[in-house]
Amino acid sequence: MLKVVFDTNVYVSAFTSPNSKAEDAYLLAVRGKVELYTSVSILTELARKLREKFQWDDSKVKAALKHISKVATVIKPAIKITLLQDETDNRILECAKASNANLIVTGDKHLLSLKKYSGVGITRIAGFLYIFENKDKSTT
């Protein structure tokens, strides 16, 4: 099964834009079609963004984090990566490496510019959905 790490921006879009590609991607994890991994750092960053940019109250933020925690495996990477200038991008790389993920799904141009990191592919949401749809067809 495909092991994936979603960047914070994927969660934000999934939870704030109903019927979006991000929601479609998240629903693959909800339905158990992919193994989703996240970290305490990613969830902390997500909570901050939902509060600051979308004015979500604490109960709504907690509900979203609780839902993700049931769907994803939450890890606390023991490794420290300082490859990119943006610290939050490095947290995504740490989670992917620590979970032995196959893919990072993101809209972040700094992460996307890497294309691959330590054997982990990096793609946009549309690319992930395309890969998944075609992988699915080849197994039927």
C-alpha positions as CSV (number, residue, x, y, z in Angstrom):
1,M,0.0,0.0,0.0
2,L,1.2,3.5,-0.8
3,K,2.6,5.4,2.2
4,V,2.0,9.1,2.0
5,V,2.7,12.3,4.0
6,F,0.5,15.3,3.3
7,D,1.9,18.8,3.7
8,T,-0.1,21.2,5.9
9,N,-1.5,22.9,2.8
10,V,-3.2,19.7,1.7
11,Y,-5.0,19.3,5.0
12,V,-6.0,23.0,5.0
13,S,-7.5,22.6,1.5
14,A,-9.2,19.3,2.4
15,F,-10.9,20.8,5.5
16,T,-11.7,24.3,4.1
17,S,-12.7,23.5,0.4
18,P,-15.4,20.8,0.2
19,N,-15.3,18.7,-3.0
20,S,-11.7,19.8,-3.8
21,K,-8.9,17.6,-5.0
22,A,-7.4,17.9,-1.6
23,E,-10.5,16.5,0.0
24,D,-10.5,13.6,-2.6
25,A,-6.9,12.9,-1.6
26,Y,-7.7,12.9,2.1
27,L,-10.8,10.7,1.5
28,L,-8.4,8.0,0.0
29,A,-6.7,7.9,3.4
30,V,-10.1,7.9,5.3
31,R,-11.2,4.9,3.2
32,G,-8.0,3.1,3.9
33,K,-6.8,3.2,0.2
34,V,-3.4,4.7,1.3
35,E,-1.4,4.7,4.5
36,L,-1.3,8.3,5.7
37,Y,1.5,9.5,8.1
38,T,1.7,12.8,9.9
39,S,3.7,14.2,12.8
40,V,3.1,16.3,15.9
41,S,4.9,19.2,14.2
42,I,2.6,19.0,11.1
43,L,-0.5,18.9,13.2
44,T,0.7,21.8,15.3
45,E,1.4,23.9,12.2
46,L,-2.1,22.9,10.8
47,A,-3.8,24.0,14.0
48,R,-2.0,27.3,13.9
49,K,-3.0,27.9,10.2
50,L,-6.6,27.0,10.8
51,R,-6.8,29.4,13.8
52,E,-4.9,32.3,12.2
53,K,-5.9,32.2,8.5
54,F,-9.4,30.7,8.8
55,Q,-10.4,31.9,12.3
56,W,-11.4,28.4,13.4
57,D,-12.3,28.2,17.1
58,D,-10.5,25.7,19.3
59,S,-13.3,23.1,19.2
60,K,-13.4,23.0,15.4
61,V,-9.5,22.8,15.3
62,K,-9.5,20.0,17.9
63,A,-12.2,18.0,15.9
64,A,-10.1,18.3,12.7
65,L,-6.9,17.2,14.5
66,K,-8.8,14.3,16.2
67,H,-10.1,13.1,12.8
68,I,-6.7,13.2,11.2
69,S,-5.2,11.4,14.2
70,K,-7.7,8.5,13.7
71,V,-7.0,8.3,9.9
72,A,-3.2,8.8,10.0
73,T,-0.4,7.3,11.9
74,V,1.0,10.1,14.0
75,I,4.8,9.9,14.5
76,K,7.4,11.9,16.3
77,P,10.5,11.8,14.0
78,A,13.8,11.4,15.9
79,I,15.7,12.9,12.9
80,K,16.3,16.6,12.3
81,I,16.5,17.9,8.7
82,T,17.7,21.4,7.9
83,L,17.7,21.2,4.1
84,L,15.2,24.0,3.3
85,Q,14.9,27.5,4.6
86,D,11.3,27.1,5.7
87,E,11.3,25.0,9.0
88,T,7.8,23.7,8.3
89,D,9.0,22.2,5.0
90,N,11.8,20.4,6.9
91,R,9.2,18.9,9.3
92,I,7.4,17.4,6.2
93,L,10.7,15.8,5.0
94,E,11.4,14.5,8.5
95,C,8.0,12.8,8.7
96,A,8.4,11.3,5.3
97,K,11.9,9.9,6.0
98,A,10.9,8.6,9.5
99,S,7.8,6.8,8.2
100,N,9.5,5.4,5.0
101,A,6.8,7.1,2.9
102,N,6.6,6.6,-0.8
103,L,5.3,10.1,-1.5
104,I,4.9,13.6,-0.1
105,V,1.8,15.4,-1.4
106,T,2.2,19.2,-1.4
107,G,1.4,22.5,-3.1
108,D,4.6,24.0,-1.7
109,K,7.0,25.2,-4.4
110,H,10.1,24.7,-2.3
111,L,9.2,21.0,-1.6
112,L,8.1,20.5,-5.2
113,S,11.3,21.8,-6.6
114,L,13.2,18.9,-4.9
115,K,11.1,16.4,-6.9
116,K,12.4,13.6,-4.7
117,Y,14.1,13.5,-1.3
118,S,15.9,10.5,0.1
119,G,14.0,8.1,-2.2
120,V,10.6,9.8,-1.4
121,G,8.7,11.2,-4.4
122,I,7.2,14.7,-4.1
123,T,4.1,15.6,-6.0
124,R,1.1,17.9,-6.2
125,I,-2.4,16.8,-5.2
126,A,-3.4,16.3,-8.9
127,G,-0.3,14.2,-9.5
128,F,-1.0,12.0,-6.4
129,L,-4.6,11.5,-7.6
130,Y,-3.4,10.6,-11.1
131,I,-0.8,8.1,-9.7
132,F,-3.4,6.6,-7.4
133,E,-6.1,6.2,-10.1
134,N,-3.6,4.6,-12.5
135,K,-2.1,2.3,-9.8
136,D,-5.7,1.2,-9.0
137,K,-6.4,0.4,-12.7
138,S,-3.3,-1.7,-13.0
139,T,-4.3,-3.9,-10.0
140,T,-7.8,-4.7,-11.3
